[in-house]
Amino acid sequence: MASTQKLLVVAIDFGTTYSGYAFSFYNEYKLNKNAVHTTLWQAGEGLEKSTKAPTCILFDSRQRFHSFGYNAENTYSRLSDEAQKQCFFFKRFKMSLFKNENLNERTMIKDVSGKDMLAMNVFSAGIKYLRDHFHELLQERFSSVLTEDIHWVLTVPAIWNEAAKQFMRKAALSAEITEARLTLALEPEAAALYCKSNIHQLGKFDKGNTFMIVDAGGGTVDVTVHKVHLSGVLKEIHSPSGGPWGGTKVDDAFQTFLLKVFGVGAIRRMSKTETLEIEREFEIFKRSFDPSATMSSVNIRIPYCLRECLDESKARSQSIRIRGDKMIVPHHTVKTFFQQPVQKIVTHIRELINKPGVSSTKDIYLVGGFSENKLLQKEIAQQFPYIHIHTPTEANSAVIKGAVIFGHDPDIIGWRISPYTYGIGSCCTFDHHKHPRYKLRILDGEEYCSDIFTKFITIGTTMKNGRATPYQRFCPVSRNQTVMSIEVVTSPSEDPTYTTELGCQVLGTIKVRIPDLTGGTHREVKVRMIMGGTELQVEAEDGNTGATYAAKFDCL
């Protein structure tokens, strides 16, 4: 059953720094696409509630899940040093999937103290917590709704490769979300749908208009460019792009600044509770920092242990003063914390604007937590005065709310551009004048060249959502072969020759059973690819029996 027919759509935004979920019922969606519900998370006594919780997970010494979000942060910060050494605490670990060319189910990631744990177990635990949290809310408010009435949407960065997307899919399946009721949504695309549904606030998405979404989150910045088609659906006109220029880069600059002023020893002497306090203090400050303020300095609250360890000479060199529990920092110094990521984002937008097709962009929509930063908003507005710059009032929730809309109507994104060249690893008759000798394989007395890249889709090709490539036919290389392994490979090149070339990546394998040995090596398996959605699909058909094997393939 299609997700548009589901009674309820729930979207999980599993972010680098913050995570949360949103949901809406189909009858609400039909009346008002913006009728999307979120839940509020309590950071602690006296602190404001927010629609997202920190992406932090605490496991005990036996790697059993303990807590998530603010609860995990608070619990870990209060543990003794010895207890912290025994448990596993993960935060801001999503970036471990970014451009990880060796990603698989056995990939290990390190917690904050350097201890290894399976990445799959960490990610699935976080997703499962959010799933279970929603189920508890569902039982309290809508007890008549059944599990099979829910369609889940999991957001992923658009600039992630296929292996990372499929890793997240497997993590969701491990978190007890059924595959048939799961869709992956690209984060900036989801944000585009949110902006499109809020035309009363953000202006009309006129047919023929080209617009850009800049999704500035905690870890990555995702940029997509779409055109509003005559039918009203969106057409991607440039492949998703971006880089690791999110808000955590500002945090890194602040931490470097603290090291310069107070020294490594003082920073290490801070307790985990004090570290957490200064991180939360800076997070609030970071979002509210105004680059146009007339004040010559800003105040940042710091813990007592840093105040007593202040090196006066270092403080003078940085023009720092301490007054009570506040560190007084020159306004121009604070602006430097933001300089690197802001300039990276602006430079990338300029490079895109100069490309054919993108130069007609009329509007830029800033979404994501980092987009709320006034310095980023001001710099983009100054650099592109001929383009309308929009920042939704709920910029931080644009992705998660848009993902709910996408879950109800995934066909609203009508065309996408292939980010890679996709193909199948195969064999062909060995040509001694053409093929390198190290690829020679002899099977049943016949000479074959291995690792041939049989192309299905070329990078940069615009594909209509759900459009399939023509079938290509393959035969077994052995008369007694009963299973054919279809190895799916990507390449950053337009016309690769071998699957072992630089940049090629094996995404996964589909195994097709061909038990009928009649016909020997003349048996046939037909393969096609279906592109245009958020994930590549591959279908294989046994030419003898007609049995079809279809899968959103798994990463190895």
C-alpha positions as CSV (number, residue, x, y, z in Angstrom):
1,M,0.0,0.0,0.0
2,A,1.4,3.4,-0.9
3,S,2.3,5.8,1.8
4,T,-0.3,8.3,0.5
5,Q,-3.0,5.8,1.6
6,K,-1.7,5.4,5.1
7,L,-3.7,6.6,8.0
8,L,-0.7,8.2,9.7
9,V,2.8,9.4,8.5
10,V,5.6,9.8,11.1
11,A,8.9,11.4,10.1
12,I,12.1,11.0,12.1
13,D,14.8,13.6,11.6
14,F,18.0,12.0,12.9
15,G,20.4,14.9,12.9
16,T,24.0,15.4,13.7
17,T,23.3,17.6,16.7
18,Y,19.6,17.3,17.3
19,S,16.9,14.8,16.5
20,G,13.1,14.6,16.7
21,Y,9.9,13.4,15.0
22,A,6.8,14.9,13.6
23,F,3.5,13.3,12.4
24,S,0.1,13.9,10.8
25,F,-3.0,11.9,9.9
26,Y,-4.0,11.6,6.3
27,N,-7.4,13.2,6.9
28,E,-5.6,16.3,8.4
29,Y,-3.2,16.4,5.4
30,K,-6.1,16.5,2.9
31,L,-7.5,19.5,4.7
32,N,-4.3,21.3,5.6
33,K,-0.8,20.1,4.6
34,N,0.7,22.2,7.4
35,A,-1.2,20.4,10.1
36,V,1.9,18.6,11.3
37,H,2.4,17.8,15.0
38,T,5.7,17.7,16.8
39,T,6.6,16.8,20.4
40,L,8.5,18.9,22.9
41,W,11.5,17.7,24.8
42,Q,12.4,19.0,28.2
43,A,16.1,19.8,28.6
44,G,15.9,20.1,32.4
45,E,14.3,22.1,35.2
46,G,14.0,25.8,34.4
47,L,15.1,25.3,30.7
48,E,12.9,25.8,27.7
49,K,11.4,22.9,25.8
50,S,12.4,22.3,22.2
51,T,11.0,20.3,19.3
52,K,14.3,18.3,19.1
53,A,16.5,16.6,21.6
54,P,20.3,16.3,21.4
55,T,21.5,13.3,19.3
56,C,23.2,11.7,22.3
57,I,23.0,8.0,23.3
58,L,24.2,6.4,26.4
59,F,24.9,2.6,26.7
60,D,26.0,0.7,29.8
61,S,29.2,-1.2,30.1
62,R,27.7,-4.2,28.3
63,Q,26.6,-1.9,25.4
64,R,23.0,-2.1,26.3
65,F,20.9,1.0,25.6
66,H,20.4,3.3,28.6
67,S,19.1,6.7,27.5
68,F,18.8,9.2,24.7
69,G,18.9,13.0,24.3
70,Y,18.8,15.3,27.2
71,N,18.5,12.4,29.6
72,A,21.6,10.8,28.2
73,E,23.5,14.0,28.4
74,N,22.5,14.7,32.0
75,T,23.1,11.2,33.2
76,Y,26.5,10.9,31.7
77,S,27.6,14.3,33.0
78,R,26.8,13.2,36.6
79,L,28.6,9.9,36.5
80,S,31.9,9.4,38.3
81,D,35.0,9.3,36.2
82,E,35.3,5.5,36.8
83,A,31.6,5.0,35.7
84,Q,32.2,7.1,32.6
85,K,35.1,4.8,31.6
86,Q,32.8,1.8,31.8
87,C,29.9,3.1,29.8
88,F,29.6,4.2,26.1
89,F,28.5,7.7,25.3
90,F,28.0,8.9,21.7
91,K,27.2,12.4,20.5
92,R,27.4,14.1,17.1
93,F,28.3,10.7,15.5
94,K,26.2,11.0,12.4
95,M,29.1,12.5,10.5
96,S,30.8,9.2,10.7
97,L,28.7,8.1,7.6
98,F,29.7,11.2,5.5
99,K,31.9,10.1,2.6
100,N,32.8,6.8,4.4
101,E,33.9,4.7,1.5
102,N,34.3,1.6,3.6
103,L,30.9,1.7,5.3
104,N,29.2,-1.6,6.1
105,E,27.4,-3.4,8.8
106,R,30.7,-4.1,10.6
107,T,31.8,-0.5,10.7
108,M,32.9,0.6,14.1
109,I,32.7,4.2,15.6
110,K,34.2,5.6,18.7
111,D,32.4,7.1,21.6
112,V,33.5,10.4,23.3
113,S,36.3,8.6,25.2
114,G,37.5,6.5,22.2
115,K,35.8,3.2,22.9
116,D,34.7,1.3,19.8
117,M,31.1,0.0,19.2
118,L,29.3,-1.2,16.1
119,A,27.9,1.9,14.2
120,M,24.8,-0.1,13.2
121,N,24.0,-0.7,16.9
122,V,24.4,2.9,17.8
123,F,22.3,4.3,15.0
124,S,19.5,1.7,15.3
125,A,19.3,2.3,19.1
126,G,18.7,6.0,18.5
127,I,16.1,5.4,15.8
128,K,14.4,2.8,18.0
129,Y,14.2,5.2,20.9
130,L,12.4,7.8,18.7
131,R,10.1,5.1,17.3
132,D,9.2,3.8,20.8
133,H,8.8,7.4,22.1
134,F,6.2,8.0,19.4
135,H,4.5,4.7,20.1
136,E,4.1,5.7,23.8
137,L,2.6,9.0,22.7
138,L,0.3,7.2,20.3
139,Q,-1.0,4.9,23.0
140,E,-1.8,7.9,25.2
141,R,-3.6,10.0,22.6
142,F,-4.7,7.7,19.7
143,S,-5.0,4.2,21.1
144,S,-7.2,3.0,18.3
145,V,-4.4,3.5,15.7
146,L,-2.6,0.3,14.7
147,T,1.0,-0.2,13.9
148,E,0.2,-1.2,10.4
149,D,-1.6,2.2,9.9
150,I,1.8,4.0,10.2
151,H,4.1,4.9,7.4
152,W,7.6,6.0,8.6
153,V,9.8,8.5,6.8
154,L,13.5,8.8,7.8
155,T,15.4,11.9,6.6
156,V,19.0,11.7,5.2
157,P,21.3,14.3,3.8
158,A,21.0,14.6,0.0
159,I,24.8,14.6,-0.4
160,W,25.2,11.2,1.2
161,N,26.1,8.3,-1.1
162,E,23.9,5.3,-1.7
163,A,25.8,3.2,0.8
164,A,25.1,5.7,3.6
165,K,21.4,5.9,2.7
166,Q,21.1,2.1,2.8
167,F,23.0,2.0,6.0
168,M,20.3,4.2,7.6
169,R,17.6,2.0,6.0
170,K,19.1,-1.1,7.6
171,A,19.4,0.8,11.0
172,A,15.7,1.6,10.8
173,L,14.8,-2.0,10.0
174,S,17.0,-3.1,12.9
175,A,14.9,-0.6,15.0
176,E,11.8,-2.6,14.2
177,I,10.4,-0.4,11.5
178,T,9.0,-2.6,8.7
179,E,10.6,-2.1,5.3
180,A,7.3,-1.9,3.4
181,R,6.3,1.0,5.7
182,L,9.6,3.0,5.4
183,T,10.6,5.7,3.0
184,L,13.8,7.7,3.0
185,A,13.5,11.5,2.4
186,L,16.3,13.8,1.3
187,E,16.5,16.6,3.9
188,P,16.6,19.6,1.6
189,E,13.9,18.1,-0.6
190,A,11.7,17.8,2.5
191,A,12.5,21.4,3.4
192,A,11.5,22.4,-0.1
193,L,8.0,20.8,0.3
194,Y,7.6,22.6,3.7
195,C,8.5,25.9,2.1
196,K,6.1,25.2,-0.9
197,S,3.3,24.4,1.5
198,N,3.8,27.8,3.3
199,I,3.3,30.0,0.3
200,H,1.2,32.4,2.4
201,Q,4.4,33.1,4.5
202,L,7.1,32.7,1.9
203,G,5.6,33.8,-1.3
204,K,4.3,31.9,-4.4
205,F,6.1,29.0,-6.0
206,D,5.1,30.1,-9.5
207,K,5.2,27.6,-12.2
208,G,8.5,27.9,-14.1
209,N,10.3,29.5,-11.1
210,T,13.7,28.1,-10.1
211,F,14.6,28.2,-6.4
212,M,17.4,26.9,-4.1
213,I,17.2,25.3,-0.7
214,V,20.1,25.7,1.6
215,D,19.7,23.2,4.5
216,A,22.3,24.4,7.0
217,G,22.3,21.8,9.8
218,G,24.7,20.9,12.6
219,G,27.0,18.7,10.5
220,T,26.4,19.2,6.8
221,V,25.0,21.9,4.5
222,D,22.9,20.4,1.8
223,V,22.0,22.5,-1.3
224,T,19.4,21.6,-3.9
225,V,18.0,23.5,-6.8
226,H,14.5,22.8,-8.2
227,K,12.2,24.2,-10.8
228,V,8.4,24.3,-10.4
229,H,7.0,22.2,-13.3
230,L,3.9,23.2,-15.2
231,S,2.1,20.3,-13.3
232,G,3.1,21.9,-10.0
233,V,5.5,19.1,-9.1
234,L,9.2,19.9,-8.5
235,K,12.0,19.1,-11.0
236,E,15.6,18.8,-9.8
237,I,17.9,20.8,-12.1
238,H,21.2,20.3,-10.3
239,S,22.5,17.3,-8.3
240,P,22.4,17.8,-4.5
241,S,25.7,19.3,-3.3
242,G,27.2,20.8,-0.2
243,G,29.8,19.9,2.5
244,P,30.6,19.6,6.2
245,W,30.1,23.3,7.0
246,G,27.3,23.1,9.6
247,G,27.0,24.7,13.0
248,T,29.4,22.3,14.7
249,K,32.2,24.1,12.9
250,V,31.3,27.2,14.9
251,D,31.5,25.0,18.1
252,D,34.9,23.8,17.0
253,A,36.1,27.4,16.6
254,F,34.8,28.3,20.1
255,Q,36.5,25.3,21.6
256,T,39.8,26.2,20.0
257,F,39.4,29.8,21.3
258,L,38.9,28.4,24.9
259,L,42.1,26.3,24.6
260,K,44.0,29.5,23.6
261,V,42.7,31.5,26.5
262,F,42.6,28.9,29.3
263,G,45.0,26.2,28.2
264,V,44.7,22.5,27.8
265,G,45.0,21.8,31.5
266,A,42.1,24.0,32.5
267,I,39.8,22.5,29.8
268,R,40.7,19.0,30.9
269,R,40.0,19.8,34.6
270,M,36.4,20.8,33.8
271,S,33.9,18.2,35.0
272,K,31.5,16.7,32.5
273,T,28.7,18.7,34.0
274,E,30.6,21.9,33.5
275,T,31.5,20.9,30.0
276,L,27.8,20.3,29.3
277,E,26.8,23.6,30.8
278,I,29.2,25.6,28.6
279,E,28.2,23.7,25.5
280,R,24.5,24.4,26.1
281,E,25.3,28.0,27.0
282,F,27.2,28.5,23.7
283,E,24.4,26.8,21.7
284,I,21.9,29.3,22.9
285,F,24.3,32.2,22.3
286,K,25.2,30.9,18.8
287,R,21.7,31.0,17.6
288,S,21.0,34.5,19.0
289,F,24.3,36.2,18.0
290,D,23.6,39.4,16.1
291,P,26.5,40.6,13.8
292,S,24.9,44.0,13.4
293,A,24.7,44.7,17.1
294,T,26.4,48.0,18.1
295,M,28.0,46.6,21.3
296,S,31.7,46.3,21.3
297,S,31.8,43.0,23.2
298,V,29.5,40.1,24.2
299,N,29.1,38.1,27.4
300,I,29.4,34.3,27.5
301,R,28.8,32.5,30.8
302,I,31.6,30.1,31.9
303,P,32.1,27.7,34.8
304,Y,34.0,28.7,37.9
305,C,36.9,26.3,37.2
306,L,37.8,28.3,34.1
307,R,37.5,31.6,35.8
308,E,40.0,30.6,38.4
309,C,42.4,29.2,35.8
310,L,42.5,32.2,33.6
311,D,46.0,33.1,32.3
312,E,46.1,36.9,32.4
313,S,48.7,37.2,29.7
314,K,46.7,35.0,27.4
315,A,43.5,36.8,28.2
316,R,45.1,40.2,27.4
317,S,46.4,38.8,24.1
318,Q,42.8,37.9,23.2
319,S,41.3,41.0,24.8
320,I,39.3,38.9,27.2
321,R,37.9,40.1,30.6
322,I,36.2,38.2,33.3
323,R,33.3,39.7,35.3
324,G,31.5,37.5,37.7
325,D,30.4,34.3,35.9
326,K,30.8,36.0,32.5
327,M,33.6,36.0,30.0
328,I,33.6,39.3,28.0
329,V,34.8,38.7,24.5
330,P,35.2,41.4,21.8
331,H,32.4,41.4,19.2
332,H,34.8,41.0,16.3
333,T,36.5,38.0,17.9
334,V,33.1,36.2,18.2
335,K,32.4,36.9,14.5
336,T,35.5,34.9,13.6
337,F,34.0,31.8,15.1
338,F,31.4,31.8,12.2
339,Q,33.8,32.9,9.5
340,Q,34.9,29.6,8.0
341,P,31.6,27.8,7.6
342,V,29.7,31.0,6.5
343,Q,32.3,31.7,3.8
344,K,32.3,28.0,2.7
345,I,28.5,28.2,2.3
346,V,28.5,31.6,0.4
347,T,31.3,30.4,-1.9
348,H,29.4,27.2,-2.7
349,I,26.2,29.1,-3.5
350,R,28.1,31.4,-5.8
351,E,29.7,28.5,-7.6
352,L,26.2,27.0,-8.1
353,I,24.6,30.3,-9.3
354,N,27.3,30.5,-12.0
355,K,26.2,27.2,-13.5
356,P,23.9,26.9,-16.5
357,G,20.3,26.5,-15.4
358,V,20.9,27.5,-11.9
359,S,21.6,31.1,-12.8
360,S,17.9,31.7,-13.2
361,T,17.4,31.1,-9.5
362,K,15.0,33.7,-8.1
363,D,14.7,32.6,-4.5
364,I,16.9,31.0,-1.8
365,Y,15.3,29.4,1.2
366,L,17.4,29.0,4.3
367,V,16.4,26.1,6.6
368,G,18.0,24.0,9.3
369,G,19.2,25.0,12.8
370,F,22.3,26.9,11.6
371,S,20.2,28.9,9.2
372,E,18.7,30.8,12.1
373,N,22.1,32.4,12.6
374,K,21.8,36.1,11.7
375,L,25.4,36.4,10.5
376,L,24.8,33.6,7.9
377,Q,21.5,35.3,6.9
378,K,23.1,38.7,6.5
379,E,26.1,37.5,4.6
380,I,24.0,35.6,2.0
381,A,21.7,38.6,1.6
382,Q,24.6,40.9,1.0
383,Q,26.4,38.6,-1.5
384,F,23.2,37.9,-3.5
385,P,21.2,41.1,-3.5
386,Y,19.4,40.2,-6.7
387,I,17.9,37.0,-5.2
388,H,15.1,36.9,-2.7
389,I,16.3,35.3,0.6
390,H,13.7,33.7,2.8
391,T,14.0,32.2,6.2
392,P,10.9,30.4,7.5
393,T,9.8,31.2,11.1
394,E,10.3,27.5,11.8
395,A,13.5,27.0,9.9
396,N,14.7,24.4,12.3
397,S,11.6,22.3,11.8
398,A,11.3,22.7,8.0
399,V,13.0,19.3,7.3
400,I,11.0,17.3,9.7
401,K,7.6,18.8,8.8
402,G,8.4,18.6,5.1
403,A,9.3,15.0,5.5
404,V,5.8,14.3,6.8
405,I,4.4,16.0,3.6
406,F,6.7,13.9,1.5
407,G,5.5,10.8,3.3
408,H,1.9,11.6,2.2
409,D,2.8,12.5,-1.3
410,P,6.3,11.3,-2.5
411,D,5.5,11.9,-6.1
412,I,5.5,15.7,-5.6
413,I,9.2,15.5,-6.4
414,G,8.8,14.5,-10.1
415,W,12.4,14.5,-11.5
416,R,15.8,14.0,-10.0
417,I,19.3,14.1,-11.5
418,S,21.5,11.0,-11.2
419,P,24.4,11.8,-8.8
420,Y,26.5,8.9,-10.1
421,T,26.9,6.5,-13.0
422,Y,25.2,3.3,-12.1
423,G,26.0,-0.1,-13.4
424,I,26.5,-3.8,-13.0
425,G,29.8,-5.7,-12.5
426,S,29.9,-8.4,-15.2
427,C,32.3,-10.5,-17.4
428,C,32.9,-10.7,-21.1
429,T,35.0,-12.8,-23.4
430,F,38.6,-11.9,-22.9
431,D,40.3,-9.9,-25.7
432,H,44.1,-10.2,-25.5
433,H,44.5,-7.0,-27.5
434,K,42.2,-5.0,-25.3
435,H,41.9,-6.3,-21.7
436,P,44.7,-6.3,-19.1
437,R,46.0,-9.7,-18.4
438,Y,45.5,-9.5,-14.6
439,K,41.7,-9.5,-15.3
440,L,41.8,-12.8,-17.1
441,R,39.6,-15.6,-15.6
442,I,39.3,-19.1,-16.9
443,L,35.9,-20.8,-16.2
444,D,34.9,-24.1,-17.8
445,G,37.8,-23.8,-20.1
446,E,36.6,-20.4,-21.4
447,E,38.6,-17.1,-21.1
448,Y,36.7,-14.2,-19.5
449,C,37.6,-10.6,-18.5
450,S,36.3,-9.8,-15.0
451,D,35.1,-6.5,-13.4
452,I,33.5,-5.1,-16.6
453,F,31.3,-2.0,-15.8
454,T,28.1,-2.5,-17.7
455,K,26.4,1.0,-17.5
456,F,22.7,1.5,-16.9
457,I,22.5,5.2,-15.9
458,T,25.0,8.0,-16.7
459,I,25.8,10.6,-14.1
460,G,23.9,13.9,-14.6
461,T,21.0,12.2,-16.4
462,T,17.5,13.6,-15.4
463,M,15.3,10.7,-14.4
464,K,11.5,10.9,-14.0
465,N,10.4,9.5,-10.6
466,G,9.8,5.8,-11.0
467,R,11.1,5.6,-14.6
468,A,12.9,2.3,-15.4
469,T,15.9,1.8,-17.7
470,P,15.6,-0.8,-20.5
471,Y,16.4,-4.4,-19.5
472,Q,19.9,-5.6,-20.1
473,R,20.6,-9.3,-20.4
474,F,23.2,-11.4,-18.7
475,C,24.2,-15.1,-18.8
476,P,26.0,-17.3,-16.3
477,V,29.6,-18.0,-16.9
478,S,29.4,-21.6,-15.7
479,R,27.1,-24.4,-17.0
480,N,26.5,-25.6,-13.4
481,Q,25.9,-22.1,-11.9
482,T,22.6,-22.1,-9.9
483,V,22.9,-18.6,-8.5
484,M,23.8,-15.4,-10.3
485,S,25.1,-12.5,-8.2
486,I,24.2,-9.1,-9.5
487,E,26.8,-6.7,-8.2
488,V,25.5,-3.0,-8.3
489,V,28.3,-0.4,-8.7
490,T,28.5,3.4,-8.9
491,S,31.2,5.6,-10.5
492,P,31.8,9.3,-10.5
493,S,32.9,9.0,-14.2
494,E,30.6,9.2,-17.2
495,D,31.9,6.1,-19.0
496,P,33.9,3.8,-16.7
497,T,35.3,0.6,-18.2
498,Y,36.0,-1.5,-15.0
499,T,34.3,-1.6,-11.6
500,T,37.8,-1.4,-10.0
501,E,38.5,2.1,-11.3
502,L,39.2,5.0,-8.9
503,G,36.0,6.2,-7.3
504,C,33.9,3.1,-8.1
505,Q,31.9,1.7,-5.1
506,V,30.1,-1.5,-4.8
507,L,26.7,-0.8,-3.3
508,G,25.4,-4.3,-2.8
509,T,24.5,-7.6,-4.4
510,I,21.2,-9.2,-5.5
511,K,21.3,-12.9,-5.8
512,V,19.1,-14.4,-8.5
513,R,18.4,-18.2,-8.2
514,I,18.7,-20.0,-11.6
515,P,18.3,-23.7,-10.5
516,D,17.3,-25.0,-13.9
517,L,20.6,-26.0,-15.6
518,T,18.9,-26.6,-19.0
519,G,20.6,-24.4,-21.5
520,G,24.0,-24.2,-19.6
521,T,25.6,-20.8,-20.1
522,H,22.8,-19.7,-22.5
523,R,20.4,-19.1,-19.7
524,E,19.3,-15.5,-19.3
525,V,18.8,-13.0,-16.5
526,K,17.3,-9.6,-17.3
527,V,18.2,-6.6,-15.2
528,R,16.9,-3.0,-15.0
529,M,17.3,-0.1,-12.7
530,I,14.6,2.3,-11.5
531,M,15.8,5.8,-10.7
532,G,14.2,9.1,-9.8
533,G,13.2,8.2,-6.2
534,T,15.3,8.9,-3.2
535,E,16.9,5.5,-3.5
536,L,18.0,3.4,-6.4
537,Q,16.1,0.2,-7.1
538,V,17.3,-2.8,-9.1
539,E,15.1,-5.5,-10.6
540,A,16.3,-8.8,-11.9
541,E,14.2,-11.4,-13.8
542,D,15.0,-15.0,-14.5
543,G,14.4,-15.3,-18.3
544,N,13.5,-19.0,-18.0
545,T,11.0,-19.0,-15.1
546,G,9.9,-15.3,-15.1
547,A,10.7,-15.1,-11.4
548,T,11.4,-11.5,-10.4
549,Y,13.8,-10.3,-7.8
550,A,13.4,-6.7,-6.7
551,A,15.1,-5.0,-3.9
552,K,16.3,-1.8,-2.5
553,F,19.7,-3.4,-2.2
554,D,21.6,-3.5,1.1
555,C,25.1,-2.1,1.7
556,L,27.6,-4.9,2.1
